[in-house]
Amino acid sequence: MKEDINSFKVTDRKSFVEFLELLKKDFVENNESWENKSIPDLLEVLSMYAEDIQGYYDNTKQNKNADQADWSTFADIFKGAKIYE
């Protein structure tokens, strides 16, 4: 399993599960880098970031349609929620 959540590629359900395990490990080991540390805060920001994810894709020049989400989109939302304010 790769160790960095930002470079880990999510392509299917199995790799999304692995990603979530890495995300949990990152939270335990790097808690200080997380902006949203409580479940209510994280859930609120997950909702906000899911709403804004298309802007992220557009700004980073990724040719993705967030309305046609796949497993990697869900991983992107969790990565964004880690630091989103």
Secondary structure, 3 states (H helix, E strand, C coil): CCCCCCCCCCCCHHHHHHHHHHHHHHHHHCHHHCCCCCHHHHHHHHHHHHHHHHHHHHHCCCCCCHHHCCHHHHHHHHHHHHHCC
